[in-house]
Amino acid sequence: MSNLLPIEQKKSILRLYRKRFLALTFFYIIALALVGLLLLLPSLFLSKSSESLLSQKRDVLASNDTSTITKSLAASIGDINTRLAIFPGNTTASPLVADFVNPVLGAKTKAIHLTNLTYALGDSPTTAAIQIEGTADSREDLLSFTGSLKAIKTFSNVNVPITSFIKDSDVTFTITAAAALK
């Protein structure tokens, strides 16, 4: 039937279809915009209520004088200091483990494999007895490691039992030393 229509009539119908298509497209775009606006309304109300709460808090904080805050902080610090006064002030501090672990790790080579490192405090808080256990690839590596430990000023009385030097390879050892901590 459309083939029987004259060309002008066909163009007119085509224009009409295009106008209807554009009208429908604009209608859907406007409908989507309205739905989007409706979905944004709860967020708007929530942000407005949060804004009012935060402005009230800001006003309360701005009304406080800094001298009252300073006085309350000073009172709190004084209270904490009086509570801390019940603890004795001359307690001995625990030594820093890094003071003797780092030198041992610095003297360790790839041929030395540490399995255990223990310490016990000595008579004073600045001394400790150290015990280092592990395996060495060879006797020479163990001797070199022991020499490196003896050269470190932190350690004194570095002792390796002679039985550790019996084997040629995969030598298990236990080194004892005294450490003077800082």
N, CA and C atoms as an extended XYZ file, in Angstrom:
546
Properties=species:S:1:pos:R:3:atomname:S:1:resname:S:1:resid:I:1 pbc="F F F"
N         0.794       -1.171        0.000 N   MET     1
C         0.000        0.000        0.000 CA  MET     1
C         0.852        1.256        0.000 C   MET     1
N         1.942        1.228        0.704 N   SER     2
C         2.785        2.409        0.710 CA  SER     2
C         3.453        2.627       -0.638 C   SER     2
N         3.560        1.571       -1.387 N   ASN     3
C         4.140        1.733       -2.713 CA  ASN     3
C         3.197        2.466       -3.663 C   ASN     3
N         1.950        2.479       -3.363 N   LEU     4
C         0.986        3.138       -4.219 CA  LEU     4
C         0.884        4.631       -3.921 C   LEU     4
N         1.456        5.033       -2.779 N   LEU     5
C         1.382        6.444       -2.400 CA  LEU     5
C         2.363        7.257       -3.223 C   LEU     5
N         1.983        8.490       -3.487 N   PRO     6
C         2.935        9.346       -4.194 CA  PRO     6
C         4.142        9.657       -3.297 C   PRO     6
N         5.240       10.101       -3.876 N   ILE     7
C         6.502       10.359       -3.179 CA  ILE     7
C         6.324       11.424       -2.110 C   ILE     7
N         5.579       12.464       -2.370 N   GLU     8
C         5.344       13.533       -1.385 CA  GLU     8
C         4.625       12.985       -0.170 C   GLU     8
N         3.668       12.102       -0.381 N   GLN     9
C         2.917       11.507        0.717 CA  GLN     9
C         3.844       10.607        1.554 C   GLN     9
N         4.737        9.865        0.848 N   LYS    10
C         5.699        9.007        1.558 CA  LYS    10
C         6.615        9.846        2.437 C   LYS    10
N         7.100       10.976        1.909 N   LYS    11
C         7.980       11.853        2.686 CA  LYS    11
C         7.237       12.431        3.881 C   LYS    11
N         5.986       12.753        3.693 N   SER    12
C         5.174       13.303        4.763 CA  SER    12
C         4.983       12.275        5.880 C   SER    12
N         4.715       11.050        5.520 N   ILE    13
C         4.542        9.981        6.516 CA  ILE    13
C         5.871        9.710        7.241 C   ILE    13
N         6.969        9.721        6.516 N   LEU    14
C         8.291        9.504        7.114 CA  LEU    14
C         8.614       10.603        8.122 C   LEU    14
N         8.304       11.880        7.762 N   ARG    15
C         8.503       12.994        8.701 CA  ARG    15
C         7.640       12.808        9.946 C   ARG    15
N         6.419       12.370        9.753 N   LEU    16
C         5.518       12.143       10.877 CA  LEU    16
C         6.064       11.074       11.810 C   LEU    16
N         6.595        9.975       11.280 N   TYR    17
C         7.185        8.905       12.086 CA  TYR    17
C         8.412        9.401       12.854 C   TYR    17
N         9.228       10.204       12.199 N   ARG    18
C        10.423       10.751       12.857 CA  ARG    18
C        10.032       11.679       14.002 C   ARG    18
N         8.997       12.508       13.776 N   LYS    19
C         8.536       13.406       14.840 CA  LYS    19
C         7.994       12.613       16.019 C   LYS    19
N         7.252       11.551       15.740 N   ARG    20
C         6.723       10.706       16.811 CA  ARG    20
C         7.877       10.025       17.581 C   ARG    20
N         8.872        9.558       16.843 N   PHE    21
C        10.037        8.924       17.481 CA  PHE    21
C        10.772        9.916       18.389 C   PHE    21
N        11.012       11.140       17.887 N   LEU    22
C        11.688       12.162       18.702 CA  LEU    22
C        10.845       12.534       19.919 C   LEU    22
N         9.539       12.652       19.747 N   ALA    23
C         8.665       12.988       20.868 CA  ALA    23
C         8.721       11.894       21.927 C   ALA    23
N         8.671       10.645       21.501 N   LEU    24
C         8.738        9.520       22.442 CA  LEU    24
C        10.097        9.483       23.154 C   LEU    24
N        11.171        9.737       22.408 N   THR    25
C        12.517        9.758       23.000 CA  THR    25
C        12.627       10.870       24.037 C   THR    25
N        12.165       12.057       23.717 N   PHE    26
C        12.209       13.159       24.689 CA  PHE    26
C        11.341       12.850       25.908 C   PHE    26
N        10.207       12.196       25.695 N   PHE    27
C         9.347       11.827       26.809 CA  PHE    27
C        10.080       10.885       27.760 C   PHE    27
N        10.786        9.866       27.231 N   TYR    28
C        11.526        8.929       28.072 CA  TYR    28
C        12.692        9.619       28.782 C   TYR    28
N        13.360       10.530       28.120 N   ILE    29
C        14.469       11.263       28.746 CA  ILE    29
C        13.942       12.097       29.905 C   ILE    29
N        12.827       12.783       29.705 N   ILE    30
C        12.246       13.598       30.781 CA  ILE    30
C        11.769       12.708       31.918 C   ILE    30
N        11.177       11.557       31.601 N   ALA    31
C        10.723       10.624       32.640 CA  ALA    31
C        11.908       10.112       33.460 C   ALA    31
N        13.022        9.768       32.798 N   LEU    32
C        14.218        9.313       33.510 CA  LEU    32
C        14.791       10.416       34.395 C   LEU    32
N        14.787       11.637       33.927 N   ALA    33
C        15.291       12.757       34.722 CA  ALA    33
C        14.427       12.952       35.960 C   ALA    33
N        13.118       12.854       35.814 N   LEU    34
C        12.225       12.998       36.965 CA  LEU    34
C        12.424       11.876       37.979 C   LEU    34
N        12.575       10.655       37.505 N   VAL    35
C        12.828        9.527       38.409 CA  VAL    35
C        14.157        9.727       39.136 C   VAL    35
N        15.176       10.182       38.433 N   GLY    36
C        16.476       10.458       39.061 CA  GLY    36
C        16.367       11.529       40.131 C   GLY    36
N        15.627       12.571       39.844 N   LEU    37
C        15.432       13.634       40.838 CA  LEU    37
C        14.693       13.117       42.057 C   LEU    37
N        13.677       12.290       41.833 N   LEU    38
C        12.940       11.721       42.964 CA  LEU    38
C        13.830       10.813       43.811 C   LEU    38
N        14.733       10.083       43.168 N   LEU    39
C        15.642        9.212       43.918 CA  LEU    39
C        16.706       10.000       44.668 C   LEU    39
N        16.986       11.214       44.258 N   LEU    40
C        17.979       12.045       44.950 CA  LEU    40
C        17.396       12.785       46.144 C   LEU    40
N        16.085       12.865       46.240 N   LEU    41
C        15.465       13.608       47.340 CA  LEU    41
C        15.832       13.073       48.726 C   LEU    41
N        15.837       11.754       48.984 N   PRO    42
C        16.239       11.289       50.319 CA  PRO    42
C        17.671       11.710       50.681 C   PRO    42
N        18.556       11.677       49.714 N   SER    43
C        19.934       12.102       49.972 CA  SER    43
C        19.988       13.581       50.311 C   SER    43
N        19.179       14.358       49.646 N   LEU    44
C        19.135       15.791       49.922 CA  LEU    44
C        18.653       16.044       51.346 C   LEU    44
N        17.574       15.366       51.741 N   PHE    45
C        17.054       15.555       53.096 CA  PHE    45
C        18.066       15.095       54.145 C   PHE    45
N        18.755       13.997       53.896 N   LEU    46
C        19.755       13.494       54.835 CA  LEU    46
C        20.924       14.466       54.970 C   LEU    46
N        21.395       15.004       53.865 N   SER    47
C        22.521       15.937       53.926 CA  SER    47
C        22.102       17.240       54.622 C   SER    47
N        20.873       17.669       54.416 N   LYS    48
C        20.397       18.882       55.093 CA  LYS    48
C        20.314       18.662       56.595 C   LYS    48
N        19.834       17.498       57.027 N   SER    49
C        19.756       17.238       58.467 CA  SER    49
C        21.160       17.111       59.066 C   SER    49
N        22.077       16.476       58.344 N   SER    50
C        23.462       16.373       58.820 CA  SER    50
C        24.102       17.742       58.902 C   SER    50
N        23.803       18.596       57.949 N   GLU    51
C        24.353       19.951       57.957 CA  GLU    51
C        23.880       20.714       59.184 C   GLU    51
N        22.616       20.570       59.522 N   SER    52
C        22.102       21.298       60.688 CA  SER    52
C        22.724       20.770       61.971 C   SER    52
N        22.900       19.452       62.092 N   LEU    53
C        23.535       18.890       63.288 CA  LEU    53
C        24.979       19.349       63.413 C   LEU    53
N        25.700       19.326       62.311 N   LEU    54
C        27.105       19.723       62.349 CA  LEU    54
C        27.263       21.214       62.628 C   LEU    54
N        26.365       22.015       62.122 N   SER    55
C        26.455       23.454       62.415 CA  SER    55
C        26.148       23.716       63.881 C   SER    55
N        25.235       22.946       64.495 N   GLN    56
C        24.976       23.091       65.928 CA  GLN    56
C        26.211       22.708       66.734 C   GLN    56
N        26.879       21.618       66.374 N   LYS    57
C        28.094       21.204       67.077 CA  LYS    57
C        29.191       22.245       66.920 C   LYS    57
N        29.316       22.809       65.712 N   ARG    58
C        30.316       23.859       65.485 CA  ARG    58
C        30.040       25.063       66.368 C   ARG    58
N        28.775       25.442       66.487 N   ASP    59
C        28.427       26.587       67.326 CA  ASP    59
C        28.731       26.317       68.792 C   ASP    59
N        28.475       25.094       69.253 N   VAL    60
C        28.770       24.738       70.645 CA  VAL    60
C        30.266       24.801       70.892 C   VAL    60
N        31.045       24.260       69.962 N   LEU    61
C        32.503       24.282       70.135 CA  LEU    61
C        33.055       25.703       70.033 C   LEU    61
N        32.472       26.515       69.191 N   ALA    62
C        32.945       27.889       69.042 CA  ALA    62
C        32.606       28.711       70.277 C   ALA    62
N        31.531       28.352       70.957 N   SER    63
C        31.143       29.126       72.139 CA  SER    63
C        32.027       28.805       73.342 C   SER    63
N        32.649       27.616       73.354 N   ASN    64
C        33.544       27.271       74.465 CA  ASN    64
C        34.793       28.131       74.403 C   ASN    64
N        35.172       28.602       75.553 N   ASP    65
C        36.379       29.407       75.647 CA  ASP    65
C        37.577       28.465       75.747 C   ASP    65
N        38.659       28.806       75.102 N   THR    66
C        39.838       27.932       75.129 CA  THR    66
C        40.438       27.830       76.519 C   THR    66
N        40.213       28.819       77.345 N   SER    67
C        40.761       28.741       78.701 CA  SER    67
C        40.066       27.657       79.508 C   SER    67
N        38.774       27.451       79.303 N   THR    68
C        38.088       26.379       80.027 CA  THR    68
C        38.568       25.017       79.544 C   THR    68
N        38.827       24.906       78.252 N   ILE    69
C        39.362       23.643       77.732 CA  ILE    69
C        40.750       23.396       78.296 C   ILE    69
N        41.562       24.449       78.373 N   THR    70
C        42.910       24.321       78.924 CA  THR    70
C        42.855       23.919       80.392 C   THR    70
N        41.949       24.507       81.148 N   LYS    71
C        41.816       24.168       82.571 CA  LYS    71
C        41.378       22.718       82.744 C   LYS    71
N        40.432       22.274       81.932 N   SER    72
C        39.966       20.890       82.069 CA  SER    72
C        41.072       19.903       81.679 C   SER    72
N        41.867       20.250       80.665 N   LEU    73
C        42.989       19.391       80.287 CA  LEU    73
C        44.047       19.354       81.383 C   LEU    73
N        44.326       20.503       81.976 N   ALA    74
C        45.308       20.550       83.058 CA  ALA    74
C        44.825       19.734       84.247 C   ALA    74
N        43.544       19.801       84.554 N   ALA    75
C        42.996       19.006       85.658 CA  ALA    75
C        43.099       17.517       85.341 C   ALA    75
N        42.812       17.124       84.111 N   SER    76
C        42.908       15.712       83.718 CA  SER    76
C        44.349       15.218       83.810 C   SER    76
N        45.288       16.028       83.359 N   ILE    77
C        46.700       15.639       83.417 CA  ILE    77
C        47.161       15.516       84.864 C   ILE    77
N        46.737       16.443       85.718 N   GLY    78
C        47.086       16.367       87.129 CA  GLY    78
C        46.527       15.112       87.775 C   GLY    78
N        45.305       14.756       87.424 N   ASP    79
C        44.688       13.543       87.962 CA  ASP    79
C        45.451       12.303       87.512 C   ASP    79
N        45.836       12.262       86.248 N   ILE    80
C        46.603       11.119       85.729 CA  ILE    80
C        47.962       11.032       86.419 C   ILE    80
N        48.612       12.171       86.638 N   ASN    81
C        49.915       12.165       87.309 CA  ASN    81
C        49.801       11.650       88.739 C   ASN    81
N        48.747       12.038       89.452 N   THR    82
C        48.580       11.531       90.821 CA  THR    82
C        48.308       10.032       90.820 C   THR    82
N        47.587        9.549       89.841 N   ARG    83
C        47.341        8.106       89.752 CA  ARG    83
C        48.609        7.340       89.416 C   ARG    83
N        49.460        7.944       88.580 N   LEU    84
C        50.715        7.289       88.216 CA  LEU    84
C        51.740        7.331       89.334 C   LEU    84
N        51.556        8.195       90.286 N   ALA    85
C        52.523        8.328       91.382 CA  ALA    85
C        52.558        7.090       92.266 C   ALA    85
N        51.544        6.238       92.203 N   ILE    86
C        51.557        5.040       93.043 CA  ILE    86
C        52.559        4.006       92.543 C   ILE    86
N        52.962        4.107       91.276 N   PHE    87
C        53.952        3.188       90.749 CA  PHE    87
C        55.339        3.692       91.124 C   PHE    87
N        56.231        2.812       91.528 N   PRO    88
C        57.574        3.272       91.892 CA  PRO    88
C        58.316        3.797       90.667 C   PRO    88
N        59.080        4.845       90.881 N   GLY    89
C        59.781        5.481       89.768 CA  GLY    89
C        61.135        4.886       89.485 C   GLY    89
N        61.657        4.045       90.365 N   ASN    90
C        63.010        3.523       90.186 CA  ASN    90
C        63.008        2.083       89.688 C   ASN    90
N        62.005        1.674       88.957 N   THR    91
C        61.997        0.317       88.413 CA  THR    91
C        63.024        0.219       87.295 C   THR    91
N        63.598       -0.940       87.187 N   THR    92
C        64.601       -1.140       86.147 CA  THR    92
C        63.898       -1.378       84.822 C   THR    92
N        64.429       -0.778       83.823 N   ALA    93
C        63.839       -0.904       82.492 CA  ALA    93
C        64.303       -2.200       81.855 C   ALA    93
N        63.459       -2.775       81.075 N   SER    94
C        63.817       -3.971       80.331 CA  SER    94
C        64.778       -3.575       79.211 C   SER    94
N        65.801       -4.367       78.969 N   PRO    95
C        66.736       -3.998       77.908 CA  PRO    95
C        66.063       -4.128       76.543 C   PRO    95
N        66.547       -3.359       75.636 N   LEU    96
C        66.052       -3.472       74.271 CA  LEU    96
C        66.678       -4.702       73.638 C   LEU    96
N        65.855       -5.560       73.148 N   VAL    97
C        66.337       -6.798       72.552 CA  VAL    97
C        67.185       -6.492       71.319 C   VAL    97
N        66.860       -5.425       70.635 N   ALA    98
C        67.606       -5.074       69.425 CA  ALA    98
C        69.062       -4.748       69.738 C   ALA    98
N        69.361       -4.380       70.993 N   ASP    99
C        70.739       -4.045       71.344 CA  ASP    99
C        71.685       -5.233       71.211 C   ASP    99
N        71.181       -6.452       71.368 N   PHE   100
C        72.080       -7.585       71.179 CA  PHE   100
C        71.677       -8.479       70.009 C   PHE   100
N        70.469       -8.345       69.507 N   VAL   101
C        70.072       -9.157       68.352 CA  VAL   101
C        70.681       -8.594       67.071 C   VAL   101
N        70.637       -7.277       66.910 N   ASN   102
C        71.178       -6.669       65.688 CA  ASN   102
C        72.671       -6.952       65.496 C   ASN   102
N        73.513       -6.857       66.537 N   PRO   103
C        74.925       -7.213       66.315 CA  PRO   103
C        75.116       -8.675       65.915 C   PRO   103
N        74.307       -9.576       66.486 N   VAL   104
C        74.419      -10.998       66.117 CA  VAL   104
C        74.034      -11.177       64.657 C   VAL   104
N        72.946      -10.547       64.254 N   LEU   105
C        72.517      -10.663       62.856 CA  LEU   105
C        73.504       -9.990       61.907 C   LEU   105
N        74.181       -8.950       62.380 N   GLY   106
C        75.191       -8.301       61.554 CA  GLY   106
C        76.427       -9.167       61.366 C   GLY   106
N        76.757       -9.970       62.364 N   ALA   107
C        77.932      -10.843       62.269 CA  ALA   107
C        77.610      -12.131       61.518 C   ALA   107
N        76.360      -12.480       61.406 N   LYS   108
C        75.932      -13.720       60.752 CA  LYS   108
C        76.199      -13.645       59.247 C   LYS   108
N        76.694      -14.735       58.706 N   THR   109
C        76.904      -14.839       57.260 CA  THR   109
C        75.912      -15.854       56.688 C   THR   109
N        75.978      -16.070       55.374 N   LYS   110
C        75.075      -17.031       54.749 CA  LYS   110
C        75.394      -18.462       55.163 C   LYS   110
N        76.584      -18.693       55.652 N   ALA   111
C        76.978      -20.040       56.049 CA  ALA   111
C        76.526      -20.368       57.469 C   ALA   111
N        76.032      -19.397       58.199 N   ILE   112
C        75.553      -19.596       59.568 CA  ILE   112
C        74.031      -19.585       59.552 C   ILE   112
N        73.421      -20.603       60.172 N   HIS   113
C        71.961      -20.726       60.215 CA  HIS   113
C        71.539      -20.768       61.680 C   HIS   113
N        70.945      -19.681       62.162 N   LEU   114
C        70.545      -19.589       63.561 CA  LEU   114
C        69.194      -20.278       63.764 C   LEU   114
N        69.107      -21.040       64.863 N   THR   115
C        67.841      -21.701       65.184 CA  THR   115
C        67.230      -21.153       66.465 C   THR   115
N        68.040      -20.624       67.360 N   ASN   116
C        67.514      -20.156       68.636 CA  ASN   116
C        68.443      -19.075       69.195 C   ASN   116
N        67.837      -18.049       69.765 N   LEU   117
C        68.599      -16.993       70.415 CA  LEU   117
C        67.838      -16.643       71.688 C   LEU   117
N        68.440      -16.942       72.844 N   THR   118
C        67.776      -16.676       74.125 CA  THR   118
C        68.650      -15.744       74.944 C   THR   118
N        67.993      -15.041       75.876 N   TYR   119
C        68.737      -14.181       76.780 CA  TYR   119
C        68.087      -14.213       78.144 C   TYR   119
N        68.900      -13.949       79.143 N   ALA   120
C        68.414      -13.830       80.513 CA  ALA   120
C        69.112      -12.623       81.120 C   ALA   120
N        68.354      -11.804       81.852 N   LEU   121
C        68.946      -10.622       82.473 CA  LEU   121
C        69.961      -11.022       83.519 C   LEU   121
N        71.005      -10.224       83.596 N   GLY   122
C        72.045      -10.472       84.575 CA  GLY   122
C        71.725       -9.813       85.906 C   GLY   122
N        72.779       -9.548       86.696 N   ASP   123
C        72.598       -8.929       88.015 CA  ASP   123
C        72.111       -7.495       87.894 C   ASP   123
N        72.557       -6.788       86.885 N   SER   124
C        72.106       -5.409       86.682 CA  SER   124
C        71.254       -5.355       85.411 C   SER   124
N        70.456       -4.305       85.286 N   PRO   125
C        69.594       -4.240       84.093 CA  PRO   125
C        70.357       -3.980       82.805 C   PRO   125
N        71.662       -3.738       82.898 N   THR   126
C        72.436       -3.466       81.680 CA  THR   126
C        73.255       -4.671       81.238 C   THR   126
N        73.095       -5.813       81.892 N   THR   127
C        73.824       -7.015       81.483 CA  THR   127
C        72.832       -8.138       81.207 C   THR   127
N        73.232       -9.016       80.304 N   ALA   128
C        72.392      -10.163       79.966 CA  ALA   128
C        73.285      -11.309       79.538 C   ALA   128
N        72.813      -12.520       79.800 N   ALA   129
C        73.501      -13.722       79.332 CA  ALA   129
C        72.797      -14.171       78.058 C   ALA   129
N        73.576      -14.358       77.005 N   ILE   130
C        73.030      -14.678       75.686 CA  ILE   130
C        73.433      -16.095       75.323 C   ILE   130
N        72.514      -16.823       74.687 N   GLN   131
C        72.817      -18.156       74.172 CA  GLN   131
C        72.335      -18.206       72.732 C   GLN   131
N        73.256      -18.511       71.805 N   ILE   132
C        72.969      -18.550       70.378 CA  ILE   132
C        73.149      -19.990       69.904 C   ILE   132
N        72.107      -20.541       69.291 N   GLU   133
C        72.170      -21.922       68.792 CA  GLU   133
C        71.928      -21.918       67.290 C   GLU   133
N        72.558      -22.886       66.611 N   GLY   134
C        72.371      -22.981       65.174 CA  GLY   134
C        73.306      -23.985       64.550 C   GLY   134
N        73.422      -23.876       63.231 N   THR   135
C        74.339      -24.746       62.501 CA  THR   135
C        75.190      -23.892       61.574 C   THR   135
N        76.398      -24.368       61.343 N   ALA   136
C        77.318      -23.707       60.417 CA  ALA   136
C        77.653      -24.691       59.311 C   ALA   136
N        77.917      -24.167       58.127 N   ASP   137
C        78.232      -25.046       56.999 CA  ASP   137
C        79.568      -25.753       57.198 C   ASP   137
N        80.510      -25.078       57.896 N   SER   138
C        81.820      -25.703       58.133 CA  SER   138
C        82.408      -25.175       59.435 C   SER   138
N        83.503      -25.832       59.871 N   ARG   139
C        84.198      -25.376       61.083 CA  ARG   139
C        84.755      -23.970       60.911 C   ARG   139
N        85.283      -23.698       59.708 N   GLU   140
C        85.876      -22.391       59.456 CA  GLU   140
C        84.817      -21.282       59.542 C   GLU   140
N        83.625      -21.571       59.051 N   ASP   141
C        82.545      -20.581       59.128 CA  ASP   141
C        82.168      -20.311       60.579 C   ASP   141
N        82.110      -21.365       61.405 N   LEU   142
C        81.795      -21.195       62.824 CA  LEU   142
C        82.893      -20.403       63.519 C   LEU   142
N        84.141      -20.694       63.210 N   LEU   143
C        85.260      -19.962       63.806 CA  LEU   143
C        85.219      -18.492       63.399 C   LEU   143
N        84.898      -18.219       62.154 N   SER   144
C        84.794      -16.845       61.675 CA  SER   144
C        83.646      -16.110       62.381 C   SER   144
N        82.502      -16.769       62.546 N   PHE   145
C        81.352      -16.172       63.229 CA  PHE   145
C        81.683      -15.879       64.691 C   PHE   145
N        82.358      -16.805       65.335 N   THR   146
C        82.752      -16.599       66.729 CA  THR   146
C        83.726      -15.433       66.844 C   THR   146
N        84.660      -15.340       65.921 N   GLY   147
C        85.597      -14.215       65.922 CA  GLY   147
C        84.888      -12.887       65.716 C   GLY   147
N        83.903      -12.886       64.847 N   SER   148
C        83.131      -11.654       64.624 CA  SER   148
C        82.389      -11.244       65.881 C   SER   148
N        81.823      -12.207       66.598 N   LEU   149
C        81.116      -11.895       67.852 CA  LEU   149
C        82.078      -11.368       68.912 C   LEU   149
N        83.284      -11.944       68.982 N   LYS   150
C        84.272      -11.490       69.959 CA  LYS   150
C        84.729      -10.065       69.656 C   LYS   150
N        84.718       -9.687       68.372 N   ALA   151
C        85.161       -8.352       67.985 CA  ALA   151
C        84.121       -7.278       68.318 C   ALA   151
N        82.877       -7.672       68.553 N   ILE   152
C        81.822       -6.703       68.874 CA  ILE   152
C        81.950       -6.308       70.339 C   ILE   152
N        81.947       -5.021       70.617 N   LYS   153
C        82.162       -4.509       71.976 CA  LYS   153
C        81.023       -4.861       72.920 C   LYS   153
N        79.854       -5.108       72.397 N   THR   154
C        78.696       -5.424       73.241 CA  THR   154
C        78.875       -6.759       73.949 C   THR   154
N        79.584       -7.710       73.317 N   PHE   155
C        79.709       -9.059       73.858 CA  PHE   155
C        81.063       -9.264       74.536 C   PHE   155
N        81.017       -9.999       75.635 N   SER   156
C        82.245      -10.430       76.306 CA  SER   156
C        82.051      -11.890       76.695 C   SER   156
N        83.141      -12.559       76.980 N   ASN   157
C        83.117      -13.981       77.369 CA  ASN   157
C        82.365      -14.829       76.339 C   ASN   157
N        82.721      -14.678       75.069 N   VAL   158
C        82.096      -15.476       74.012 CA  VAL   158
C        82.739      -16.858       74.051 C   VAL   158
N        81.916      -17.877       74.311 N   ASN   159
C        82.425      -19.244       74.458 CA  ASN   159
C        81.706      -20.186       73.503 C   ASN   159
N        82.515      -21.024       72.838 N   VAL   160
C        81.977      -22.085       71.985 CA  VAL   160
C        82.587      -23.386       72.490 C   VAL   160
N        81.764      -24.364       72.835 N   PRO   161
C        82.338      -25.639       73.292 CA  PRO   161
C        83.205      -26.281       72.205 C   PRO   161
N        84.277      -26.891       72.603 N   ILE   162
C        85.212      -27.510       71.663 CA  ILE   162
C        84.547      -28.656       70.904 C   ILE   162
N        83.502      -29.236       71.483 N   THR   163
C        82.815      -30.343       70.812 CA  THR   163
C        82.106      -29.873       69.549 C   THR   163
N        81.890      -28.586       69.426 N   SER   164
C        81.246      -28.065       68.221 CA  SER   164
C        82.164      -28.172       67.007 C   SER   164
N        83.467      -28.277       67.236 N   PHE   165
C        84.433      -28.293       66.132 CA  PHE   165
C        84.819      -29.702       65.708 C   PHE   165
N        84.122      -30.727       66.198 N   ILE   166
C        84.466      -32.107       65.856 CA  ILE   166
C        84.121      -32.406       64.398 C   ILE   166
N        82.943      -31.988       63.954 N   LYS   167
C        82.510      -32.291       62.584 CA  LYS   167
C        83.105      -31.281       61.599 C   LYS   167
N        83.275      -31.730       60.334 N   ASP   168
C        83.787      -30.854       59.286 CA  ASP   168
C        82.699      -29.972       58.687 C   ASP   168
N        81.503      -30.539       58.491 N   SER   169
C        80.424      -29.793       57.856 CA  SER   169
C        79.134      -29.983       58.656 C   SER   169
N        78.172      -29.084       58.423 N   ASP   170
C        76.912      -29.064       59.167 CA  ASP   170
C        77.170      -29.130       60.674 C   ASP   170
N        77.943      -28.172       61.124 N   VAL   171
C        78.363      -28.135       62.520 CA  VAL   171
C        77.259      -27.479       63.352 C   VAL   171
N        76.745      -28.211       64.327 N   THR   172
C        75.782      -27.611       65.252 CA  THR   172
C        76.565      -26.962       66.377 C   THR   172
N        76.081      -25.817       66.826 N   PHE   173
C        76.824      -25.081       67.853 CA  PHE   173
C        75.873      -24.425       68.833 C   PHE   173
N        76.427      -24.122       69.999 N   THR   174
C        75.748      -23.345       71.038 CA  THR   174
C        76.787      -22.367       71.578 C   THR   174
N        76.608      -21.108       71.327 N   ILE   175
C        77.538      -20.075       71.776 CA  ILE   175
C        76.905      -19.365       72.960 C   ILE   175
N        77.694      -19.196       74.016 N   THR   176
C        77.232      -18.410       75.157 CA  THR   176
C        78.095      -17.159       75.244 C   THR   176
N        77.462      -16.069       75.666 N   ALA   177
C        78.197      -14.804       75.775 CA  ALA   177
C        77.501      -13.938       76.812 C   ALA   177
N        78.246      -12.976       77.294 N   ALA   178
C        77.680      -11.955       78.182 CA  ALA   178
C        77.561      -10.683       77.367 C   ALA   178
N        76.440      -10.008       77.528 N   ALA   179
C        76.210       -8.772       76.754 CA  ALA   179
C        76.072       -7.611       77.717 C   ALA   179
N        76.774       -6.534       77.406 N   ALA   180
C        76.640       -5.292       78.167 CA  ALA   180
C        75.746       -4.378       77.354 C   ALA   180
N        74.504       -4.184       77.823 N   LEU   181
C        73.515       -3.430       77.080 CA  LEU   181
C        73.638       -1.954       77.392 C   LEU   181
N        73.130       -1.153       76.490 N   LYS   182
C        73.214        0.298       76.652 CA  LYS   182
C        72.134        0.801       77.566 C   LYS   182
